[in-house]
Amino acid sequence: MDFHKYVHAVGTGPKGNRDLSFEESEDMMRQILDQSIHGEQIAAFLLGWRLKPETTAEFRGAIATCDQYITHQKVENSIELGYPFDGKAKNPYIFPLVAKVLEESGLNLVVIGDDLTPAKGGITIKDICTNMALPSNVHYFDREKHFNALHRLSEIRMRLGLRTGFNTIEKLPRIAQSDYAITGVFHKPYVKKYVEIFSDRYKRFALIQGNEGTPELFSKGRLWISKDGEVEEFIIDPQYYGINYNKSWDAITLEDSLKKLSDPSDEYLKLAKLNAAVYLFVTDKAASVDEAFEKLNG
């Protein structure tokens, strides 16, 4: 279908805009991933789509097309961690420490990385995973290899310099075909949308008010777990577990982030155990976060 139809659907203003159907969204995404259209058309659509804004059906149609371009590699007994591709700007990552805590449980952590995308300008998963030795139960997938069609759009996205619908789509590509997944969410209103988009792709799907939009809990926040069409909410407070970690509000360098992982403080290690307990709960390996945390400290 002529791509101008899609640009027109999202770029003519409130009176002229319309939502795309599931099938149109599949076709739209196919043309973008193939880059069978001009870069200017891709950028125009992504900007208009963001402002319209995107619908659940559009996201699901786009994801259905993405599935056809991904090289899957099954990782048994795994949870997919949905990180944003614009990185973390103020705090270190904690997932390598969480993985070490979880080694005896047999749970595998799946992370996907790539070059930086807009708009935070932080340290990426790829920066971490290519600059340190990872625990054996961390399975890192580079998008350049496993989803090259989306990787090749990085330059266009950086030129646009803004968040787009891709920032949502790309977080959970299900490369490892994990049964479980968790991703970060900033605000409660987004919980419903994420559940509608992703939950039926997993046996159990979770969202957490994680640090800088990641699935990493650094301070008091909510955890939502979706299973069989129902969503349950939990409040998790590190201080309740005797953890007094002060997250940073200042910019962090890659070197500082790697140093905090290689030489973690006692409080950071405790925080890693709490995050590990959350993942055990999400993957049905514990009846509650409290039970999982107690086991990990036993």
C-alpha positions as CSV (number, residue, x, y, z in Angstrom):
1,M,0.0,0.0,0.0
2,D,1.2,3.6,-0.7
3,F,3.0,4.8,2.4
4,H,1.6,8.3,1.8
5,K,-1.7,7.0,3.1
6,Y,-0.2,6.3,6.5
7,V,1.6,9.6,6.7
8,H,-1.7,11.3,5.9
9,A,-3.5,9.3,8.6
10,V,-1.2,10.6,11.3
11,G,0.0,14.0,9.9
12,T,-3.1,16.1,9.0
13,G,-4.1,17.3,12.4
14,P,-6.8,16.4,14.9
15,K,-9.7,16.7,12.4
16,G,-8.0,14.7,9.7
17,N,-6.0,12.1,11.6
18,R,-7.3,8.6,12.0
19,D,-6.2,5.4,13.6
20,L,-4.6,2.6,11.5
21,S,-6.1,-0.8,11.5
22,F,-4.2,-3.8,12.7
23,E,-3.5,-4.9,9.1
24,E,-2.5,-1.4,8.1
25,S,-0.1,-1.3,11.0
26,E,1.5,-4.5,9.9
27,D,2.0,-3.1,6.4
28,M,3.3,0.2,7.7
29,M,5.9,-1.5,9.9
30,R,6.9,-3.8,7.1
31,Q,7.6,-0.9,4.8
32,I,9.6,0.9,7.5
33,L,11.7,-2.1,8.4
34,D,12.4,-2.9,4.8
35,Q,13.2,0.8,4.3
36,S,11.4,0.6,1.0
37,I,10.4,4.2,1.5
38,H,12.4,7.4,2.0
39,G,13.9,8.2,5.3
40,E,11.9,11.5,5.3
41,Q,8.7,9.5,5.1
42,I,9.8,7.3,8.0
43,A,10.6,10.3,10.2
44,A,7.4,12.1,9.3
45,F,5.3,9.1,10.1
46,L,7.0,8.4,13.4
47,L,6.6,12.0,14.5
48,G,2.9,12.2,13.5
49,W,2.2,8.8,15.0
50,R,3.6,9.9,18.4
51,L,1.5,13.1,18.3
52,K,-1.7,11.4,17.2
53,P,-1.0,9.2,19.5
54,E,-0.5,5.5,18.9
55,T,-3.3,2.9,19.7
56,T,-3.0,-0.6,21.1
57,A,-4.2,-2.1,17.8
58,E,-1.5,-0.2,16.0
59,F,1.2,-1.3,18.4
60,R,0.1,-4.9,18.2
61,G,0.0,-4.8,14.4
62,A,3.5,-3.4,14.3
63,I,4.8,-6.0,16.8
64,A,3.3,-8.8,14.7
65,T,5.4,-7.6,11.8
66,C,8.5,-7.3,14.0
67,D,8.2,-10.9,15.0
68,Q,8.8,-11.9,11.3
69,Y,12.1,-10.1,11.2
70,I,13.6,-11.4,14.5
71,T,16.1,-14.2,14.7
72,H,14.9,-16.1,17.8
73,Q,17.0,-18.2,20.1
74,K,15.1,-20.0,22.8
75,V,16.4,-19.6,26.4
76,E,14.7,-22.0,28.8
77,N,13.7,-20.9,32.3
78,S,14.2,-17.3,31.5
79,I,12.7,-13.9,32.2
80,E,13.0,-11.1,29.6
81,L,14.0,-7.8,31.0
82,G,12.6,-4.9,28.9
83,Y,15.1,-2.1,29.1
84,P,14.7,1.2,27.2
85,F,17.3,1.7,24.5
86,D,18.1,5.3,25.5
87,G,20.0,4.0,28.5
88,K,20.4,5.1,32.1
89,A,21.8,8.6,32.7
90,K,22.1,8.9,36.4
91,N,22.4,5.5,38.1
92,P,24.3,2.3,37.4
93,Y,22.8,-0.9,36.2
94,I,22.2,-3.7,38.7
95,F,21.1,-6.7,36.6
96,P,24.6,-8.3,36.6
97,L,24.5,-8.4,40.4
98,V,21.0,-9.6,40.3
99,A,22.0,-12.5,38.0
100,K,24.8,-13.5,40.4
101,V,22.2,-13.7,43.2
102,L,20.0,-15.9,41.0
103,E,22.6,-18.3,39.7
104,E,21.7,-21.1,42.2
105,S,18.0,-20.7,41.3
106,G,18.7,-21.5,37.7
107,L,16.7,-18.5,36.5
108,N,18.2,-16.9,33.3
109,L,18.0,-13.2,32.6
110,V,17.5,-12.1,29.0
111,V,18.6,-8.6,28.0
112,I,18.7,-7.0,24.5
113,G,21.1,-4.2,23.6
114,D,21.9,-1.9,20.6
115,D,23.3,1.5,19.8
116,L,21.8,4.4,21.6
117,T,18.4,5.7,20.6
118,P,16.7,9.0,21.6
119,A,16.1,10.7,23.8
120,K,17.8,10.3,27.2
121,G,21.4,9.9,26.1
122,G,22.3,7.5,28.8
123,I,24.6,4.4,29.2
124,T,23.1,1.5,27.2
125,I,22.7,-2.2,27.9
126,K,25.2,-2.8,25.1
127,D,27.7,-0.5,26.8
128,I,27.5,-2.7,29.9
129,C,27.4,-6.1,28.3
130,T,30.3,-5.4,25.9
131,N,32.6,-4.0,28.6
132,M,32.4,-6.6,31.4
133,A,32.3,-10.3,32.0
134,L,28.7,-11.3,32.6
135,P,27.4,-14.1,34.9
136,S,26.6,-17.3,33.1
137,N,22.8,-16.8,33.5
138,V,22.8,-13.5,31.7
139,H,21.9,-14.0,28.0
140,Y,22.7,-10.9,26.0
141,F,21.3,-10.5,22.5
142,D,22.7,-7.8,20.3
143,R,19.9,-6.3,18.1
144,E,22.3,-5.8,15.2
145,K,22.4,-9.6,14.9
146,H,19.0,-10.7,16.0
147,F,16.8,-7.8,14.7
148,N,18.9,-6.1,12.2
149,A,16.0,-4.4,10.4
150,L,15.3,-2.3,13.5
151,H,18.9,-1.8,14.2
152,R,19.4,-0.2,10.8
153,L,16.9,2.5,11.7
154,S,19.0,3.8,14.6
155,E,20.6,6.6,12.5
156,I,17.2,8.0,11.3
157,R,15.9,7.9,14.8
158,M,19.0,9.7,16.2
159,R,18.5,12.4,13.5
160,L,14.9,12.8,14.6
161,G,16.1,13.1,18.2
162,L,12.7,12.4,19.8
163,R,11.0,9.4,21.4
164,T,8.7,7.6,19.1
165,G,6.4,4.6,19.1
166,F,9.5,2.5,18.5
167,N,10.6,3.2,22.1
168,T,7.6,1.2,23.3
169,I,7.7,-1.6,20.6
170,E,11.3,-2.4,21.0
171,K,11.5,-3.0,24.7
172,L,10.1,-6.6,24.6
173,P,11.0,-8.3,21.3
174,R,10.7,-11.8,22.8
175,I,13.9,-12.8,21.1
176,A,14.5,-15.7,23.6
177,Q,10.9,-16.7,23.6
178,S,10.8,-16.3,27.4
179,D,7.7,-17.3,29.3
180,Y,8.1,-14.4,31.6
181,A,8.8,-10.7,31.2
182,I,9.1,-7.5,33.2
183,T,9.6,-3.9,32.0
184,G,9.7,-0.5,33.6
185,V,6.9,2.0,33.5
186,F,6.9,5.6,34.7
187,H,3.2,6.3,35.3
188,K,0.2,4.2,36.3
189,P,-1.9,5.2,33.3
190,Y,0.6,3.4,31.0
191,V,0.1,0.1,32.9
192,K,-3.2,-0.7,31.1
193,K,-1.7,0.1,27.7
194,Y,1.4,-2.1,28.2
195,V,-0.8,-4.9,29.5
196,E,-3.0,-4.7,26.4
197,I,0.0,-4.7,24.1
198,F,2.3,-7.3,25.7
199,S,0.6,-9.5,28.3
200,D,-0.8,-12.2,26.0
201,R,2.7,-12.9,24.7
202,Y,3.9,-14.3,28.0
203,K,2.8,-16.7,30.7
204,R,3.2,-14.0,33.2
205,F,3.9,-10.3,32.5
206,A,5.0,-7.7,35.0
207,L,5.5,-3.9,35.1
208,I,7.4,-2.0,37.8
209,Q,8.1,1.6,38.6
210,G,11.8,1.0,38.0
211,N,14.7,3.4,38.0
212,E,14.9,5.6,34.9
213,G,12.2,3.5,33.2
214,T,14.1,0.2,33.6
215,P,12.9,-3.0,35.3
216,E,15.3,-2.3,38.2
217,L,13.8,-1.2,41.5
218,F,15.9,1.4,43.4
219,S,13.3,3.0,45.6
220,K,9.7,2.5,46.8
221,G,7.5,1.7,43.9
222,R,4.6,-0.4,42.5
223,L,4.8,-3.8,40.9
224,W,2.0,-4.9,38.6
225,I,1.6,-8.6,37.5
226,S,-0.7,-9.6,34.7
227,K,-1.9,-13.2,34.5
228,D,-5.0,-14.7,32.8
229,G,-6.4,-11.3,32.1
230,E,-6.2,-10.0,35.7
231,V,-3.7,-7.4,37.0
232,E,-2.6,-7.4,40.6
233,E,-0.7,-4.5,42.2
234,F,1.9,-4.6,44.9
235,I,3.9,-1.9,46.7
236,I,7.6,-2.7,47.3
237,D,9.7,-0.5,49.6
238,P,13.4,-1.3,50.0
239,Q,13.4,0.3,53.4
240,Y,10.9,-2.4,54.6
241,Y,13.7,-4.9,53.8
242,G,16.3,-2.9,55.7
243,I,17.8,-1.4,52.5
244,N,18.9,2.2,52.6
245,Y,20.3,2.9,49.2
246,N,20.4,6.5,48.0
247,K,19.9,6.7,44.2
248,S,21.8,9.4,42.3
249,W,20.4,12.5,40.7
250,D,23.7,13.3,38.9
251,A,25.0,12.1,35.6
252,I,27.0,8.9,35.7
253,T,29.8,7.8,33.4
254,L,30.2,4.3,32.0
255,E,33.4,3.9,34.0
256,D,31.5,4.7,37.2
257,S,28.7,2.3,36.4
258,L,31.2,-0.5,35.7
259,K,33.1,0.3,38.9
260,K,29.9,0.1,41.0
261,L,29.2,-3.4,39.5
262,S,32.7,-4.7,40.1
263,D,33.0,-3.3,43.6
264,P,29.4,-2.9,44.9
265,S,28.6,-1.4,48.3
266,D,26.7,-3.5,50.9
267,E,23.5,-1.6,50.3
268,Y,23.8,-2.1,46.5
269,L,24.2,-5.8,47.1
270,K,21.1,-5.8,49.3
271,L,19.2,-4.0,46.6
272,A,20.3,-6.6,44.1
273,K,18.8,-9.3,46.3
274,L,15.5,-7.4,46.5
275,N,15.4,-7.2,42.7
276,A,16.2,-10.9,42.5
277,A,13.3,-11.6,44.8
278,V,11.0,-9.6,42.6
279,Y,12.1,-11.7,39.6
280,L,11.6,-15.0,41.5
281,F,8.1,-13.8,42.4
282,V,7.2,-12.8,38.8
283,T,8.4,-16.2,37.5
284,D,6.3,-18.2,40.0
285,K,9.4,-19.4,41.9
286,A,8.1,-17.8,45.1
287,A,4.7,-17.1,46.5
288,S,5.6,-13.5,47.4
289,V,8.5,-11.1,47.3
290,D,8.8,-11.5,51.1
291,E,9.2,-15.2,50.7
292,A,11.8,-14.9,47.9
293,F,13.8,-12.3,49.8
294,E,13.9,-14.4,52.9
295,K,15.1,-17.5,50.9
296,L,17.9,-15.4,49.3
297,N,19.1,-14.2,52.7
298,G,18.8,-17.6,54.3
